Every structure is written in structure tokens, then in C-alpha cells.
Amino acid sequence: MERADASTPLNLMGRISIVHVAAAIRNVRAMDMPQRVALAEEISKTQPNMLASCLVQTRLGLEASAVDILLNILLVCYQGMKESGYQWPVISEQEQERHLKRQVGAVLFSEQMTDPIAAEQARGQYLSRHPEQPLLAYVLNETNHRLVDVAQRGAEAESDKYLMMASINLVNCIAYADAQSRAV
């Protein structure tokens, strides 16, 4: 398990490594439906607000197929948390809302820049400084696959932004939570 040394603040070094993300993806993909349901039930007990933030997306107009993608992302994120050897606190609705506001602010900041090169640099800086880069890369890849698919079918909808926002918010809540190392 990768850990920060005493001189490296945890918020600058991810706790969920690429090895953890790969194992989480592999484990979730290998699960049958009863195992996925069991993992979702575990999430409902340990991270109920994260699960609720995914399930509520249908009320915002997100298609059921996109919610399925979001739930799969949650399963992988949660499995990655378990793989990491850290214990996460329950992520509250208030924390989710706080991170969503920060995320929207960061997006608006880059979009309102008049210099496209500076805007691209701002987005690149956000990505390069994210504390959970492997998990963020996985989430961006999964959501991009969905967005490319709907674009190719000409089925884009305003609600598609909720998939991206909700999935990135899951990663941000995990990244900035005060997780503690479990005794080995």
C-alpha cells in the first residue's frame, strides 16, 4: 500500500493509487448482480449520502442508463476506497454541496477566461493538482465514453452535465475527506 511520508501532506498525494483503482475496476467488473447489490447495500450503510447523490439524478432528468453508469462509478470509487487501506468518514450532504460549489466555481473560472490558452492551462492545473488523479482519470474516462456515445447518436441532452458533475463530485468528496489509515 502506498503511503505518504511525514513530509508529504495527504492532500498532495492520493490515497487511492492506480493499483487500487485497477483492482477496484477488476473486482467490480467481475461481480455478478447479487454481488453488486450487496456492495450497494454496504455503501448505503457506510456512505448513504454518496449513494443518494447518484439515485437522485433521475429527478434532474438524467436517463436511467446514465444513472447506471454513475452507480457503476460509485461502486468502483467505493471499492477503491476499500482497496486503499484508509477508513473514510461518512461524507455528508453538506460536504457534497460544498465540493459541488467549488467544482462549479472552478469550471466557471476557466470558462470565463478570455484567453483560451490560459483557460486550458487552468483546467490542466486543476487536473494535475488533483489529489486523487487515478480515480479522477477513471471517472473522466467513464463519463467521456458516455458523452461521446450520446453525441454520436445525436442524443445529447442538457441533463448529461449532471452525470459529469455528480461523478466528479464523488471523486472530490473522496479526495478531500479526512480519511485515516487503518491499522494493518
N, C-alpha and C positions, 0 to 999 in steps of 0.2 A: 504494500500500500504506500502511495506517495504521500509525504507529509512535508509541511513547511518547516524549515529550521527556525530557531528562535529569532533570527534577524529578518525573516520574511513575513510581513503581515499576511494573514489569511486572505484578506480581500484582494491581494495582488497575485495570489496563487490559487488556482482552483483546487477544490477538494474532490471533485469528480473528474478523474483523469480520462484520457482517451481509452485506456484499457477498461476502466469501469463502464464507460458509455458503450464500448463494443460488446462487453459481456452482457450489459443490460439489453441491448438490441437483440443479441443472440438468444438470450433467455426468454424475452417476451415473444419473439417470433416463433420459438419452439413450443410455446404454451398452446394448449387446446382451449376451447371456450370455457369449460369449468375452471381451469387454472386462471384464466384471465378474470373471470368473475370473482374468484377467490382473492386475487390481487386487488381488484377494485374494491372488494369488501374490506380488505386490510387498509386501503387508502381511505375509505370512508370513516374508519375508526381513528386513524393516525393523522390524516391530513384532510379532514372533511371539507374545508373551505376550498382547497385546490380542486377537489372533485366537483364541488358545487359550481365553481367558476367555469368548468367545462360544460356541465349539464345545462346551465342557464343560457348557453349560447343559442339554443333553438328559439328562445324568446326574442333574441335580437335578429332573427331571420336567417341564421346560419343553417344551411342544409344538413340533414341527418348524416349524409356521407362525410361532410366536413367535420361534424361533431365526432364521428367515429375516428377520423384522423387525429383530432385533438385528444380524444380519450387514449388512443394508442400512444401519442406523445407523452401524455401524463403517465401511462404505465411504464414507459421507458425511463422517463425522468425519475419516477419514484424508485424503480429498480436500480437505477444508477446511484441514487441516494443510499440505498441499502448496500450496494456493492462497495461504496466508498469507505465504509468503516466509521462514518460520522453519524451522530444522532441529531436530527433536526427537530427544532421546536415546532409546535403547531403553528402554521402560517395563518394569521388572522385575516379576516376580510379587510381590516384597516391597513394591514401591510400590503395586501394585494392592491388596494386602491392607491396607496402611496406610491408603489412602484409603477403602477399604470400611469399615474400623473407624470412621474419622472420620464417614463418612456415616451409619452405623448409630447412632453416638452422637448426632449432630445430630437424627436422626429421633426417637430415644427421648427426648431432651431436650424436644422440642416436644410429644410425645405425653403425657409425664408431667406436664406443666403442668396445674394445676387450673383456671386461668383461661383459658377458650377464646380470649379476645381476646389475651392475652399469647402464647398458643401460635401464633395466626395471625400475630402480629407477629414472632415468632421465625422462622417459616417465610418470611415476607416479607423479613425481613432477610437470611436465607440467600440467597434468590433475587436480591435487589437488590445484594448484595455479591459475587456470584459473578464471578470474573474472566473467564469466557467465556460471557457472557449470551446472545449469539445462538446459540451452539452448544447451550447448555443449553435454550434455548427450543425449538429444533428437536427435540431429544431428548424433551423433555417432551410436545411435541405428538404425536410419533410413538407414544410409549408410551401416551399418553392415548387415542389413536384405537383402539389395540388393546384397552385395558381397557374402553372404552365398548362396543366391539363384542362382547366376550365377556360383558359384563354384560347387554346387550340380548338375547343368545341364552340367558341363564341358564347360561352355561358357565364361570363363574368357577372358578378353581382356586387352591389355596394357592401353587402354583408361579408364578402370574402375578407375584408380587412379585419374582421373580428377574429378569424382563425389566426392570422399573423399576430395580432395584438395579444390575444389570450395565450398563445403558445410561448411567445417571448416573455410575457409577464410571468408565466410559470418558472421559466429559467431565471429571471431576475429575482423572483422571490426566493428561490433556492440559493442563488448566488450570494445574496446579501443577508441571509438568515444567520443567526448566531449558532451555528452547529458546533457540537462538541465531539471531540474524538472519543470513541468508545474504547474501553479497556480491552486489550487483546487477550 
